[in-house]
Amino acid sequence: MDTTALWNRYNAEYLCEALIFFLSFTFKLRPPRICWPFQADQPAAAAYLTESLRVAFELLEVRTSEHGVKLLLRDGRTPKGTRDAVGIEIREIIDACRGPKGEELRRNAQGFKAPFLQAWQKDGASRTDAQALLNKYKTRA
């Protein structure tokens, strides 16, 4: 099976204008994200996307571990981690996606599109750095 075709088809669907928000663990160009962080760097990345860049919503009530339901230093909230709290939060976020907050996040995310694409052009900073990393560890035949 041609995985390139699958990837291209995924991107075509992903960039569809009808898609308003996208539940994910990563950040791409658009649409804005509803972040559901699990572990490792995901909570920090979600906080950065929601609090600093203001391009995403973050699900906090889905946290259920002893560490996940501790006080959040960034805003003083403490997730309850209950089924009811998750349901309330999801409904609130879906409503927010459709309102002024969702519009604001979409505008903010759109503002990152050109610089992001430029960084991955042939001589862009991201492409250059990625290629340098690959070259550093390239196996020699």
Phi, psi and omega in degrees: 000138181279105182289335177297319179297319178297316181297315180296320179295319177300313181297321178298316179291321183296323182271008180302134181297336183286341181284119186268312177221162187220122178282124186202174177248000183226177178236132171232200186295310182193166352284175178302157187260154162249103186279136176234080185286140180253304189201183177055236183272357185298315177299320179293318179295318179297318178298318179297316180295323184274317187269321184268305182278336180055054179235008185206160168259154177234132173278117180257327185289350178283351179287129183230347182286169179299330178278330183289334183257023176275164178304132176272119183294333184290330181220004176078003179279154174234112179299139177280325179073019180263162179300316179297317180296322178297314180300316179297314182297316180297316178298318179297318180291319178298318176298317180295325178301326184272354185250199182301323179297317177298318177298317179299314181294322178296317178298315180299316180296321180298328179295340180271349187299306184297311179298323179296312179296320180297321181296337181256007174292174186310315181253018181289159184298316182293317179295318179299314179294319179296318180295321178297319177297315178298317179297324181297324185251011181295134179284142180259132182280000000 
